[in-house]
Amino acid sequence: STASLSAAAAATAAPPAPLPVPPPPAGSASAEVPVQQASRPIVVGSCAYWRGKEAEESKSHEWTVYVRAASPDEDPGLFIKRVVFQLHPTITPSTRTVEAPPFEVTEQGWGEFEVGIKVYYHGGERAVDFSHLLKLYPEAEVAGSPARELSIDRPVVAEKYDEIVWAEPSAELRARLSEADKHAPEKGWRSSKHARWFCTFEPAPRRGGVLVCKTAA
């Protein structure tokens, strides 16, 4: 009969096409975009000036230990929240906290020692520890040659280039790094009294791209 034919056709008919699934609402877990990692080069170093033969033996040098941006036109305060320097226990106070750039400590003394440095970043990121050997006395620039003599006109500079990498930076830190990319010459280190001795680290093509130090002095 017509009724039975209609029933059989309905039983064998293809199922209706599924309705389109709407996209997940913004903010849901499935809608989140993976956060890209971010990085920023910094320099940890020291600059030590011999005070001359007339200086007190226990204060033969004036030195500054610091954390700075690699770029002379970058404001490190945009991404560095504070820096804690752990000095030799004979220096009072031996722990110094600096909460705004320039992130540095200046003292006078006669001996070399390891400085512990802890750098805290904005956005609740994990702090990073560094260790820096404060150098007061010049070393030979070429292996096997004598070291240069102490001079009141030329400090002993020891610097290390490093790069901080954040695997999943917070939104606050990403925004601050974007601001830092705009450059702020007035807040960079060009105006530092040590600037002419600071290294600018540039790749050396003949050395496989290894970063080498170049100074304005």
C-alpha positions as CSV (number, residue, x, y, z in Angstrom):
1,S,0.0,0.0,0.0
2,T,1.0,3.7,-0.3
3,A,1.3,3.9,3.5
4,S,3.6,0.9,3.8
5,L,5.8,2.2,0.9
6,S,6.1,5.6,2.7
7,A,7.1,3.9,5.9
8,A,9.8,1.8,4.1
9,A,11.2,4.9,2.4
10,A,11.4,6.7,5.7
11,A,13.2,3.8,7.3
12,T,15.9,3.7,4.6
13,A,16.3,7.5,4.1
14,A,19.6,9.1,5.0
15,P,19.8,10.7,8.4
16,P,19.5,14.5,8.4
17,A,22.8,16.5,8.2
18,P,24.1,17.5,11.6
19,L,23.6,21.1,12.6
20,P,26.8,23.3,12.6
21,V,28.5,23.5,16.0
22,P,28.8,27.1,17.2
23,P,32.3,28.3,18.1
24,P,33.2,28.1,21.8
25,P,32.5,31.3,23.7
26,A,35.4,33.7,24.2
27,G,37.3,33.0,27.3
28,S,36.5,29.2,27.4
29,A,39.4,26.8,27.6
30,S,39.0,25.5,24.1
31,A,39.1,29.1,22.7
32,E,42.3,30.1,24.4
33,V,45.3,30.8,22.1
34,P,48.6,29.4,23.3
35,V,50.8,32.1,24.9
36,Q,54.0,32.7,23.0
37,Q,57.2,32.7,24.9
38,A,59.1,36.0,25.4
39,S,62.7,36.9,26.0
40,R,64.8,39.8,26.9
41,P,68.6,40.2,27.0
42,I,70.2,41.7,30.1
43,V,73.8,42.4,31.2
44,V,75.2,41.7,34.7
45,G,78.5,43.4,35.5
46,S,80.7,45.6,37.5
47,C,82.9,48.6,36.9
48,A,85.8,49.2,39.3
49,Y,88.0,52.3,39.5
50,W,91.4,52.4,41.2
51,R,91.5,55.4,43.5
52,G,95.2,56.0,43.3
53,K,98.2,55.6,45.6
54,E,96.9,58.1,48.1
55,A,93.8,56.2,48.8
56,E,93.2,54.2,52.1
57,E,94.5,50.7,51.7
58,S,91.1,49.3,52.7
59,K,89.3,51.6,50.2
60,S,91.7,51.2,47.2
61,H,88.8,50.9,44.7
62,E,85.4,52.4,44.1
63,W,83.2,49.9,42.4
64,T,79.7,49.5,41.0
65,V,77.9,46.2,40.5
66,Y,74.8,46.3,38.3
67,V,72.1,44.8,36.2
68,R,71.3,46.7,33.0
69,A,69.5,46.3,29.7
70,A,71.6,45.2,26.8
71,S,70.1,48.1,24.7
72,P,71.2,51.6,25.7
73,D,67.8,53.0,24.9
74,E,65.7,50.5,26.9
75,D,64.1,51.1,30.3
76,P,64.8,48.0,32.3
77,G,62.3,49.2,35.0
78,L,59.5,48.2,32.6
79,F,60.1,44.5,33.1
80,I,62.4,44.3,36.1
81,K,60.6,44.9,39.4
82,R,63.6,44.9,41.8
83,V,67.1,43.6,42.2
84,V,68.6,42.2,45.4
85,F,72.4,42.3,45.7
86,Q,74.1,40.1,48.3
87,L,77.5,41.6,49.0
88,H,80.4,40.4,51.1
89,P,79.4,39.9,54.7
90,T,82.1,42.4,55.9
91,I,80.1,45.2,54.0
92,T,77.3,46.7,56.0
93,P,74.5,46.2,55.2
94,S,75.4,43.2,53.0
95,T,72.0,42.9,51.4
96,R,70.9,45.7,49.2
97,T,67.5,46.0,47.5
98,V,67.1,48.3,44.5
99,E,63.5,48.9,43.3
100,A,64.0,51.3,40.4
101,P,66.7,51.8,37.7
102,P,69.5,52.1,37.6
103,F,69.7,48.7,39.3
104,E,73.2,49.1,40.9
105,V,75.1,49.4,44.1
106,T,78.3,51.4,44.6
107,E,80.8,50.9,47.4
108,Q,84.5,51.2,48.2
109,G,86.9,48.4,49.1
110,W,90.0,46.4,48.3
111,G,89.0,42.8,47.7
112,E,87.3,40.8,45.0
113,F,84.4,38.5,45.8
114,E,81.3,36.8,44.4
115,V,78.2,39.0,44.4
116,G,74.8,37.1,44.6
117,I,72.1,38.8,42.5
118,K,68.4,38.0,42.4
119,V,66.3,39.7,39.8
120,Y,62.5,40.0,40.3
121,Y,60.3,40.6,37.3
122,H,56.9,42.3,36.9
123,G,53.8,40.2,36.4
124,G,54.5,37.7,39.2
125,E,57.2,35.9,37.1
126,R,59.7,33.7,38.9
127,A,62.8,35.5,40.1
128,V,66.2,34.5,38.6
129,D,69.5,34.2,40.4
130,F,72.9,35.3,39.1
131,S,76.4,35.2,40.5
132,H,79.0,37.8,39.5
133,L,82.7,38.0,40.3
134,L,83.6,41.5,41.3
135,K,86.9,42.2,39.5
136,L,89.2,45.0,40.8
137,Y,92.4,44.1,39.1
138,P,93.1,43.9,35.4
139,E,93.9,40.6,33.7
140,A,96.0,40.0,30.6
141,E,94.1,40.8,27.5
142,V,96.0,38.2,25.5
143,A,97.0,34.9,27.0
144,G,100.7,34.8,28.0
145,S,101.1,38.6,28.0
146,P,101.4,40.7,31.2
147,A,98.3,42.4,32.7
148,R,98.0,46.1,32.2
149,E,98.9,48.3,35.2
150,L,96.3,49.9,37.4
151,S,95.2,53.3,36.2
152,I,92.9,55.9,37.6
153,D,91.8,56.7,34.1
154,R,90.6,53.3,33.0
155,P,88.3,51.1,35.2
156,V,88.3,47.3,35.3
157,V,85.0,46.2,33.7
158,A,83.6,42.6,33.9
159,E,80.3,42.0,32.2
160,K,78.2,39.0,31.1
161,Y,75.4,38.9,28.6
162,D,72.5,36.8,29.4
163,E,69.0,36.2,28.0
164,I,65.9,35.7,30.1
165,V,63.2,33.5,28.5
166,W,59.7,33.3,29.8
167,A,57.8,30.2,28.5
168,E,54.4,31.6,29.3
169,P,54.7,35.2,30.3
170,S,51.7,36.9,32.1
171,A,49.6,39.4,30.3
172,E,51.1,42.2,32.5
173,L,54.6,41.2,31.5
174,R,53.8,40.9,27.8
175,A,52.3,44.5,27.9
176,R,55.4,45.8,29.7
177,L,57.8,44.2,27.2
178,S,55.8,45.8,24.4
179,E,56.3,49.2,26.1
180,A,60.0,48.5,26.5
181,D,60.3,47.8,22.7
182,K,59.3,51.4,22.0
183,H,62.6,52.5,23.6
184,A,63.1,55.4,26.0
185,P,66.5,56.9,25.6
186,E,66.1,59.2,28.6
187,K,65.7,56.1,30.8
188,G,68.4,54.0,29.2
189,W,72.0,53.7,30.3
190,R,73.5,56.2,27.8
191,S,73.6,58.9,30.5
192,S,75.4,56.6,33.0
193,K,78.8,57.8,34.1
194,H,80.0,54.3,33.2
195,A,78.4,54.3,29.7
196,R,81.7,54.7,27.8
197,W,83.0,51.5,29.4
198,F,79.9,49.4,28.9
199,C,79.9,46.6,26.4
200,T,77.6,46.5,23.4
201,F,77.5,42.8,22.5
202,E,77.6,42.2,18.8
203,P,77.9,38.9,16.8
204,A,81.3,38.4,15.2
205,P,80.9,36.7,11.8
206,R,84.4,35.4,11.8
207,R,83.8,33.7,15.1
208,G,80.7,31.9,14.2
209,G,78.4,34.6,15.4
210,V,79.7,34.6,18.9
211,L,78.8,37.8,20.8
212,V,81.8,40.0,21.4
213,C,82.2,43.1,23.6
214,K,82.7,46.5,22.0
215,T,83.0,49.7,24.0
216,A,82.9,53.4,23.1
217,A,86.2,54.0,24.9
